[in-house]
Amino acid sequence: MANVSLSLGPQSYDVHVSNGALESIGYLCSRVRLEGKAALITDSNVGPLYAERVRTSLEQSGYTTSLHSFTAGEASKHLGTIETLANEMVQAGHDRTSFVVALGGGVVGDMAGFLASIYYRGIPFVQIPTSVMAQVDSSVGGKTAVDITSGKNLIGAFHQPRLVLIDPTTLTTLSPRLIREGMAEMVKHAAIRKPGMLHTLRELADEIDLGFTLSTIDRLPDIIAANIAIKARIVEEDEKETLGIRAFLNLGHTIGHGIEAALPYGEMLHGEAVSLGLRAALFLSRRHAGLSAAEERDLLDTLRALELPLTLPTGVDMDRALTLTASDKKFQNGAIRFVLLQRLGTPILSKTITRADLRDALQELRN
């Protein structure tokens, strides 16, 4: 089992990565001294696949467990679903001694983590991510949130998990599209900290036309652990994004979130929007930060190899996308905080990007 540790003082925890590790969750919860009842929260896609295995492991370790599921998809990621889940937990007898287990992709992790942060003013939770996106990015770092009409993830809290368990074999049930969109976050990690990983990702691209096979899965624990280590070190330096360092993880996300929110939920996957946001960030990095054409090409070639979108869909309203970009939580006092690349592996946080620049970048994505 590959382990990555996050050193965050009293909030420190380990990320465990191993093929076939799903049945270890009960043992690992007991090892970190979690007590009380377990509320297993999942969605309508993941629950039928893995919930019973997780529940059995928890109960074999002595935990009384209740199962709570909601309709899969970003459209469920709102305060109404949180209230429904909270009421179910109360009816199941959960109190401040309970803990939450999040089983699913990024939406489940965000929702369950946010619920844990506010239920009885905060109870522990555990992450079991089952998508590429969640395994390499959103399950680690303690950001939890829900969406509101004005934008994505605008209501949330920092709430670090007690542990994260990643079993890459859960990725064999994903479609190629879901695999590819999650790998956009791997490209981002390579861009900000480990450019040499781009070659590995281009190699993987050739193996996912039919989804991840078990032979490919054998390679994934080390690749996933390498991505988590990149994020872990950044989170350790700037846990609550007060120093500007953690903001580097937002490369491609500012415009990406604006594009994603400008379309009906689910029409464009998060990683697909991030791919477009990365191309926009590269365009602005060439203009403002001195990124070379060769390095821009290297990153774009990786996104192309992964068959991620690089051209804005015709249905996107440019003005709406720009307005939603400007309402993103990455803005401070109306000023744009935008992550650029001076070189691959060397991000900077710029405050010189204007609304005109954002419009030019969106227009560039039309080409």
Order of alpha helices (4+ residues) and beta strands (2+ residues): beta-beta-alpha-beta-alpha-beta-alpha-beta-alpha-beta-beta-beta-beta-alpha-alpha-alpha-alpha-alpha-alpha-alpha-alpha-beta-beta-alpha
